Amino acid sequence: MQNINDLCMGCMKDNGGAEVCPYCGYREDALQLAPYLPTKTWLEDRYLVGKLLHSNGEGATYLGWDNVMQAPVMIREFLPTNLTTRKDGETEVTVTEGYEATYNSCLGSFLELARALARQRELSALLPVYDIFEANGTAYYVCEYIEHLSLRDFLARNGGTLNWDQARALLMPVLSTLSALHSADIIHRGISPDTLIVGKDGKVRLTGFCTMAERTARSSLPPELFSGFAAIEQY
């Protein structure tokens, strides 16, 4: 079994407990400030929280370690910045007074989306969701982690363009996955070169799912809209 003390919180590789990871350069003494979970926080006595990968108005995504599967994972936390607070070094989320009903409604939407994605885990262009739980006054879902580049970075490394054969091989599985998702009433609303990732296996996955409120202006959450890719009605 992996010695947790030797895991880098920046890449979840065994670096022998080095202060500076030789694989990714992450520093062992790096701080993760509020409102985000401190590194090395345990969730469900199973998942170890690593560095923050991404955050928006709805929540935060962390690199994590599944101590049962002995593998890195991604952990998505519901953490709406305009409805909640969390103090440095703490794990419990506090809902801002007067916003309890709004928070509970948005939390329900987050859980509904997570469960819907978990039911579609066999789709080839998704990172499968395999655990959903509530803790710390909020909710989480856990999905597979793969080493990857964003499609934006992948294009930059390939001269900025793809020929037809490359595009077809990369994106046809995404289109099939989207068709299945739409049939299940799951609409992404944020597809862009930043939410499409290319794994080491050469396959594209669609990431960055959020609830409808996160992708629509004038909602209860600050919107995350991708310039050049968001539909006009989202504004």
GINOR-V17512 format. One record per backbone hydrogen bond with DSSP energy under -1.0 kcal/mol. NH is the residue of the N-H (numbers start at 1). CO is the residue of the C=O. E is the energy in kcal/mol with one decimal. If there is no record, write none. Layout:
nh=[NH & NH]
co=[CO & CO]
e=[E & E]
This chain:
nh=[6 & 7 & 8 & 12 & 15 & 18 & 21 & 25 & 28 & 30 & 36 & 40 & 41 & 43 & 46 & 47 & 48 & 49 & 50 & 51 & 53 & 54 & 56 & 60 & 61 & 62 & 63 & 64 & 65 & 66 & 67 & 70 & 71 & 73 & 74 & 75 & 76 & 77 & 78 & 79 & 83 & 84 & 85 & 90 & 93 & 94 & 96 & 99 & 103 & 104 & 105 & 106 & 107 & 108 & 109 & 110 & 111 & 112 & 113 & 114 & 115 & 116 & 117 & 118 & 119 & 120 & 121 & 123 & 126 & 130 & 131 & 133 & 135 & 138 & 140 & 141 & 142 & 143 & 144 & 149 & 151 & 152 & 154 & 155 & 156 & 157 & 158 & 160 & 167 & 168 & 169 & 170 & 171 & 172 & 175 & 176 & 177 & 178 & 179 & 180 & 181 & 182 & 183 & 184 & 185 & 186 & 196 & 197 & 198 & 199 & 200 & 202 & 205 & 206 & 207 & 215 & 217 & 224 & 229 & 230 & 234 & 235]
co=[3 & 4 & 13 & 8 & 6 & 15 & 26 & 21 & 19 & 27 & 33 & 49 & 38 & 47 & 43 & 43 & 65 & 41 & 63 & 9 & 61 & 61 & 59 & 77 & 54 & 75 & 51 & 73 & 48 & 71 & 46 & 66 & 66 & 64 & 143 & 62 & 141 & 60 & 139 & 58 & 80 & 80 & 94 & 87 & 136 & 85 & 83 & 96 & 99 & 100 & 101 & 102 & 103 & 104 & 105 & 106 & 107 & 108 & 109 & 110 & 111 & 112 & 113 & 114 & 115 & 117 & 118 & 120 & 123 & 142 & 142 & 140 & 138 & 135 & 133 & 76 & 131 & 74 & 128 & 198 & 196 & 193 & 150 & 151 & 152 & 153 & 155 & 155 & 163 & 164 & 165 & 166 & 167 & 168 & 171 & 172 & 173 & 174 & 175 & 176 & 177 & 178 & 179 & 180 & 182 & 181 & 192 & 205 & 149 & 203 & 147 & 199 & 197 & 125 & 195 & 212 & 234 & 214 & 226 & 226 & 231 & 232]
e=[-1.9 & -1.7 & -2.3 & -2.6 & -2.6 & -1.0 & -2.8 & -1.7 & -3.5 & -1.8 & -1.7 & -3.4 & -1.2 & -2.6 & -2.3 & -2.7 & -2.5 & -2.7 & -3.2 & -2.7 & -3.4 & -1.6 & -2.3 & -2.0 & -3.2 & -2.9 & -2.5 & -2.9 & -1.8 & -3.0 & -2.6 & -1.7 & -1.3 & -2.3 & -2.7 & -2.7 & -2.9 & -3.3 & -2.5 & -1.9 & -1.5 & -1.2 & -2.3 & -2.0 & -2.7 & -2.9 & -3.0 & -2.2 & -2.8 & -2.6 & -2.1 & -2.4 & -2.9 & -2.1 & -1.7 & -2.2 & -2.4 & -2.2 & -2.3 & -2.3 & -2.4 & -2.1 & -2.6 & -2.2 & -1.6 & -1.1 & -1.2 & -2.0 & -1.3 & -2.4 & -1.1 & -2.1 & -1.6 & -2.3 & -2.9 & -1.8 & -2.8 & -2.5 & -1.7 & -2.0 & -3.0 & -2.0 & -2.7 & -2.6 & -1.9 & -1.9 & -1.0 & -3.4 & -2.7 & -2.9 & -2.1 & -2.2 & -2.9 & -2.0 & -2.2 & -2.2 & -2.1 & -2.7 & -2.2 & -1.9 & -2.5 & -2.9 & -1.8 & -1.0 & -1.6 & -2.7 & -1.3 & -2.5 & -3.5 & -2.7 & -1.3 & -2.1 & -2.4 & -3.2 & -3.2 & -1.0 & -2.6 & -3.2 & -2.6 & -2.4 & -1.7 & -1.5]
